[in-house]
Amino acid sequence: MSLRLSARGGAIIDGVTQDGRPFLRPHGDGAFDVLRSACFPLVPIGNRVEGNGFELRGKHYRFEPNTAEPNYIHGDGWLVGWNVEEVSTAHVKLAFEQLRPASSPHAYRAVQTVAIDGATVRLELSVTNRGQEALPFGIGFHPYFPRTEGTRLMAPAQTWWTERDGCLPGVRTPIPDSADFSASRRLPRRRLNNCFEGWSGLARIVWPEAGLAADIAADPVFSRYMLYAPEEDRGFFCLEPMTHAPNALMLAGPAALHMLASGETLSGGFSITVSNLEDIP
């Protein structure tokens, strides 16, 4: 298999097997655009922060909107240039430092590694608090997978968050039958933009048309995932390992993320192992 990466946004541009079958969304022609990439990191927080702020120790901390959306979204890592610190034919280490925060209160160093070992891609991400005070941090990944008519997904979880206006989570409820991926099933034809909690960290994607499957294994720190499948574009879907729920700062406060004192680090990773369908027992 092979991957193409960009230092811009620390993004994976695309990923294909040796015979050219995509297991990550192809970027397509034209100039590189992170939002058309195959995967980008979420750091120092994932998804949206409603109201662009939070309260901690009697102090208000503010985010500045970082896109045309009204709410700060997906952190800083996908919008900055990363430095290439190590590179080989099967391993890349990228890093960047945000020491004079402009859009968030976080000062930090982030490190991302991408490695290929046979038929497995391993992505790891860490963030170290370089500020002088303890603050809530979270990390995640935003991979885009190809979606065909026959694509099937298995990703067991216990509960999910409904979606409300502004692409924000509504309430946590039992998973409805139409979105229960405890067993392999096709994605429903309606829109999905929901956080699934109590995730086992394991998932399997099957593309019958390509004769291909991908097994995902995430570290325990990623106890939830976001599933995004837009109704208007059925060419892709996203399964995003995350350490915290979307909008967690508003829903549950800073304690819902990982409080890092100065110098402390939060890290985690996940792997994608690709196989031919005929090779699966």
C-alpha angles and dihedrals in degrees: 000000000000138000133199117211137191127209085212105092091352084263135163106229097199143326130216139172121248090269093049104262111144118233091173125045112280113240095219129209127320135051118336115270121181091216089058093047129107098243141351134184125254111219143187086359137356133232123354133338107209112220091009097256151061140205123241130165090352092304129111117228119196137204124202117225106259099194137028087281117099093235129065106252139196097350126259105294097084092053102048138068116259125211117238104230100169133013138175136149090278106023138052129180118196129182143173137178128219102194099150102043116212104171102025139028091244124108109189152132119243126197126190127185127191119190136175120210112175107299094348130091115198121196122190130182133186135179126196121197107237094175127099097244136052113263137172115265134182136179138196147147130248108207122175117211129195114259122206130173091264099042112135129196134197116185113147117212137156107225140004141206120240118226125246134180117312093034088280129140116263116189134338112245140155111288111265118237091247091063101033108126097175084116128034112278142147119268112259116253093241126085119281123193103151142133115234114204132195089042118177090219090242129106139160128206120194125195105190093182091059096037087235139128135186125203117203123203118181129189116255091255086073098069094157141036137204116229114203120181113157119211094218095057117037094174094094146013133196130226105186121191108216137178093215141025120266113269089011092150091063097035100046109359133242093313088070088070129051113282108218122192118212108296096014122127136214116199142167144145147193138210136221115206115192125205141167113256091234089059094057113098 
